[in-house]
């Protein structure tokens, strides 16, 4: 069902400093910051040859990553995003298997303007999982 790794998200206390670290010290291509008010975060994407790193910073007092940053003041890994060809089929399969889809189980539009859902970390070895629907031709290594 899952395809390739899309990105690993890291919550950071200073988005400008984190972006500069990846750009200046590691030589990576780094996007401009993009505020996503509907998700309560500002994102910066670090482009890698085989995937991306998503740097996340809280946007607003109700940000879902604000508590994470309060518990981890230097930041840290927040979630892993996998690609799926059909997010509704993935949700149905996962819920039939007993997995919990956060946010009421309905996809929202994510940072790439594509539908996304998050899966409860207690159902996936303590890791928050994001699924992002991509076009069928873009979803590499799909399995049944």
C-alpha positions in Angstrom: 0.0 0.0 0.0 2.7 2.6 0.9 5.0 3.8 -1.7 8.2 5.7 -1.3 9.3 7.9 1.6 8.3 11.4 0.8 9.9 13.3 3.8 11.0 13.2 7.4 9.7 16.1 9.4 11.7 17.8 12.1 10.3 20.4 14.5 12.8 23.3 15.0 12.8 26.2 17.5 14.3 28.6 15.0 13.3 28.0 11.4 15.7 30.5 9.9 18.7 29.1 11.7 17.7 25.5 10.8 17.3 26.4 7.1 20.7 28.1 7.2 22.2 25.0 8.8 21.0 22.7 6.0 21.9 25.2 3.3 25.2 26.6 4.5 26.7 23.7 6.4 25.2 20.7 4.5 25.0 22.3 1.1 21.3 21.4 0.5 18.7 23.2 -1.6 16.3 24.8 0.8 12.9 26.3 0.0 11.5 29.6 1.3 9.3 29.3 4.4 5.6 28.6 3.7 3.1 29.4 6.4 0.3 26.8 6.6 -2.3 28.4 9.0 -4.8 25.5 8.5 -2.1 23.2 9.9 -0.6 25.6 12.5 2.9 25.4 11.1 5.4 27.1 8.9 7.4 24.7 6.7 10.7 24.8 4.9 11.6 21.8 2.6 15.2 20.6 2.2 15.5 18.9 -1.1 17.6 15.7 -1.1 18.3 13.4 -4.1 16.0 10.7 -2.9 13.6 12.5 -0.5 13.0 15.6 1.5 13.4 16.9 5.0 10.5 19.1 6.2 11.5 21.7 8.8 8.4 22.6 11.0 7.9 25.6 13.2 4.8 26.4 15.2 2.5 29.0 13.7 0.1 30.5 16.2 -0.8 29.5 19.7 -2.9 26.5 18.7 -0.1 24.9 16.7 0.0 21.1 17.0 3.8 21.2 17.1 4.0 23.8 19.9 3.6 21.1 22.6 6.2 19.0 20.9 8.6 21.9 21.0 7.8 22.7 24.6 8.7 19.1 25.5 11.8 19.1 23.2 13.1 22.7 23.3 16.0 21.9 20.8 13.5 20.3 18.4 13.5 16.8 17.0 12.0 14.3 14.6 8.2 14.7 14.4 6.8 12.4 11.7 7.6 10.3 8.6 5.6 10.8 5.5 4.9 7.9 3.0 3.3 8.2 -0.4 0.1 6.3 -1.3 -1.7 6.1 -4.6 -5.2 6.3 -3.1 -5.6 7.9 0.3 -9.3 6.9 0.7 -8.4 3.2 0.0 -5.5 3.5 2.4 -7.8 4.9 5.1 -10.3 2.2 4.6 -7.7 -0.5 4.7 -6.0 0.9 7.8 -9.2 1.4 9.8 -10.4 -2.1 8.9 -7.1 -3.3 10.4 -7.7 -1.3 13.6 -5.4 1.6 13.0 -6.5 5.1 14.1 -6.6 7.9 11.6 -6.2 11.2 13.4 -8.3 14.3 12.7 -11.6 12.5 12.2 -10.3 10.3 9.5 -10.8 12.7 6.7 -7.9 13.9 4.5 -6.7 17.6 4.6 -4.7 19.4 2.0 -1.0 19.3 3.1 2.1 21.3 2.3 2.4 19.9 -1.2 -1.3 20.8 -2.0 -2.1 17.1 -1.9 -4.4 15.1 0.4 -2.8 13.9 3.7 -3.8 12.1 6.9 -1.9 11.3 10.0 -1.9 7.9 11.8 -1.8 7.5 15.5 1.8 6.9 16.7 0.6 4.2 19.2 -0.4 2.1 16.3 2.9 2.4 14.4 5.8 1.7 16.8 5.6 5.1 18.5 6.0 7.0 15.2 3.6 9.5 13.9 2.9 8.6 10.3 1.7 10.9 7.6 0.2 9.5 4.3 0.2 11.7 1.3 -1.7 10.9 -1.9 0.3 11.2 -5.0 -0.6 10.5 -8.6 -0.4 6.8 -9.5 2.7 7.3 -11.8 4.5 9.2 -9.0 4.0 6.6 -6.3 7.0 4.3 -6.6 7.1 0.7 -5.3 3.4 0.3 -4.5 2.4 -3.1 -3.0 -0.9 -4.7 -2.5 
